[in-house]
Amino acid sequence: MYLGIDTHKRYSQVAVVDDDGNLQDEIRLPNDRLSELAEEYAGSEAAIEASGNYRPIYEMLDEHLDVTLVNSSKNRIIADAAVKTDRVDAKRLAQMLRADMLAESYVPPDEIRVLRDLVRTRKSLVEERTAEKNRVRAVLTRTDNTYDNELFGPTGREFLAELSLSDANRAILEAHLSVIDAYDEQIEKIEEKIERKVLESPVAQRLLTIPGVGQYTAAVIVAEIGEIDRFDKDKQLVSYAGLDPVVHQSGDKEVRGSISKEGSAPLRWALVQCASIAVRCDEYLGNFYTRLEQRKNHQIAIVATARKMLVSIFHMLTRKEPYDPPGVSA
């Protein structure tokens, strides 16, 4: 049997079809009863879309079913359907699963999922802390105060503490600063957990041999790549990171444009950050960047360097070797 499951926050719509594509059952049930359904159809195949709440449902079903996590953005027939109801979507998922027409999303093993949760949580907390820091700067702007150095370091905090402000503005400033302090504390705790995960990971330790790669960026790269053996070639990994150029072809003419940006945004960000440091301290990547920057511009050169670094990473992880530029096929 083939089960198409259209999941929602509290319930799911299920369609069951047989080998011939005949609809055998349709049911709507609470998500906490999906385990009963999985037991009933144990050994069958099931498809669910990758949504924000997919993980507990996936893990529940995966105990008894062969589950495909569907990348809906790459299944345009589902995403762009003119008629979209729970019943229609569930039946469409079941039929496409039977026909082997679904683009699958990668589900990493538990240790990778945990690391991915940690690095994404840190990213979210840092973004929220940045928003609070911008609100502090807005208070300074509103009260006609300026500070040219690091505002949230020791001297900057002294400056803020000594500012002459109205009672209301002082209260607003202190409120934002207390929130920033709370974020600092939580980010530090998350970073300690990430550091422990990096120390336990042979893959992350390999990545740390690359100049420019630090504890956090190594964790992001490991979390986003997952298992390297799911990529047969370095070009596949480059495409997954969205660092592959868009190719426009007309007849015999081929023009390569900007990068696709269709892959993992966190992985792409981490590689560019690492490349920006590596070009200053690694001869191999630095020479590559310098030659390209003279002909193009900084942005194109640094993105190309990030791509070259990723090719190196593919061969390092495939061969289980540390960073060794002369031995890297780039």
C-alpha positions, 0 to 999 in steps of 0.5 A: 500500500501507498499512504499519502499523508497531508499533515497539519498541526493537530490532524492529518488527512490520509489517502491509501492506494494499492499497487494499481492506484485504486483508492482503498481508504481515506481517513482524517485523524488526530496526529496522536493516532497516526501510530495506530495507522502506521501499525495497521499498514506496517511495511507499506510506503508513506509520503509526508511533506516537509513542514514545520511540524514534520519531525514528530510525525516522521519519527512516529511513522518511521517505526513501521512504514518506509517514509518519504519526506517530500520536498514540496518546492521541487514537486510543482505539481503539488505546490502549484495545483489549482485545486488544493484541499486536504483530501486532494493533496493526500491522494496526490501524494499517494499516487505520486509516491506509487509512481515514484515521482516525488522529490525527496527531502533529506532526513539526517540521522539523530546526531546531525539533527541535534547539531542542526537544531543547536546551530539554528537555535544559536542563529535565531538567538543571535538575530534576536539579540541584534534586533535588541542592539538596534533598539538600543542604538535607536534610543541613542539616535532619538536622544541625540547621542553618538558612540563611535566604538563598540557599544556593547563592550565594557567601555560602551556599557560604561558610556551607556550607564553614564548617559544623561537620559530622562526616566522614560528613556533610561527605563527603555534603555535598561530594558533592552540591555537586560534582554541583551544580557539574557541573550548573551547568557543563553547564546553562551550555553548553546555555544558550549553544547555546540563546542562539545558536539564539535569535539565529538565529531571526527568530521568537524575536527577534519574541517577545523584543519581548514584555515578560516573554519572555526567551531561554529562554522564547522558545526554549521557545515557538518549540520547542513551537509549531513552524510557526505556519501549522499553526494556522488560528486563534488558538483552535487555538493556545490549545487546543494549549497547553491554555489553552482552558476546558473547556465543560460543556453541558446543553441551553441551559446552558453552563458554562466550567470550568478550562483543559483542560491537554490540550496542550503542558505546556512551552508552557503553563509558559513562557507563565505564567512570561512572563505573571507578569513581563509584568503588572508591566511591560506596560500592556496585559497588566497592565491586563487582569490587574488587572481580572480579578484584582479579580473572580476570583483571582490564579491565574485572572487569570494563566492568562487573561493567559497565554492573551491573550499567546498570542493576541498571539503567534499574530497576531505570528507570522502577520503577522511583526510585533513586539509591538504591543498596540493592533494585536493582536486579543485 
